[in-house]
Amino acid sequence: MAFAEVVDAIGEEAAQLLVERLGGTILYVPAKPSPKILFLGRTASILCKRFRGFDLYIPHRTHTKKSKVITLLEKNLPVPTIAKQAKVSRRYVHRVKSELK
């Protein structure tokens, strides 16, 4: 499962919190929020509802920009817009786009 799906489900801000606190680990998602994810607040319930029973790999910070680019590419936004929103170069967006083909 791509981390971009997690970003879509819980939002970028909550996904960033996950990365900051749990980046580089595998998170088992229980049916109800556990103490490990309570820092997400109400979003913890959304995460549990959507990904209950899954092991999610939480990427290191460097992987989150790529996830954001992929999410924006899936929305068919223009490359310049994606680069601006993801705070990456247009060249990087094109590289990620070519990897997806």
N, C-alpha and C positions, 0 to 999 in steps of 0.2 A: 504494500500500500504506500502510495506516495505521500510525503508530508504535505504536499499541496492540498490534498483532500482534508487534512486536519485543519489547515489554514482556512479553507472554504467553510468548514463546519463551525469553527470557534472564533474566527476572525484573526486578523493579523496581530493585533495587540496581545491577545491571549496566547497565540502561537509563539510570539517573541518571548513572553514570560516562560513558557515551557522550555524554549531553547536556552534561555539564560540560566535557568535553575537545573534543568535535567539534560542539557545537550550532551550527546555522545552516549546516552543510555537507552535501554529498552524499557518502556513503560507498559506494564500490564494494566489494561483498563477494566476495572471492576464494574459491576452493574450499578453500584452507587458510589458517589465520591468517597475516596479514602483520604486519610490525612496527607498522603503524599501529593495530592493535587488540589487540596483545599485552598491553596494560595490563588487559584483561578477564580475563586468566588462562585457566582452563579453559573459561570461558564463551565465549571467542573461537571455539572449535571448534564449539560449539552454534550460534552465530551463522552461521558459515560453512556448516554442514550445512543449516540451515534456509533461508538466504537467498542461497546461492551464486549468483553471476552477476547479482544485483540491485543497482541503485543505490538506496540508502536515504537519504531526506532525514532528517537528524537535526535535530529541532526545537530552537529556543531554549528556554530554561528555562520560559518562560511557557506553552508548548504542552504541557508534560508533565503539568500538573494536569488539563488537558482530556482528555488521553489516558487518564489514570488513571480519571477519571470515566466515560469511555466504556467502558473495560474493565469497570468495576464495574457499569455499567448493563447490559452484555451478560450479566452473571451474574445479572441480575434481583434485585439486592439492593435493599432499601428505601432511599428517598431519604435519610433521616437517617443510616443506616449508611454510605452512600456519602460523604455530606458529611463525616462524622467521619473516615473512612479516608483520604479525599483531602485533608483539611484545607482544605475550601472551604465556602461557605455552602450551605444548602439551596436558596436562590434560584438560585445558580450551577448546581447540579445540574439543577434544573428547566429552566433556559435551555438547557443542553447537550442535555438530553433532548428538548426541543422542536425543536432544530436537526436531530436525527437522524430526525425523522418525515418 
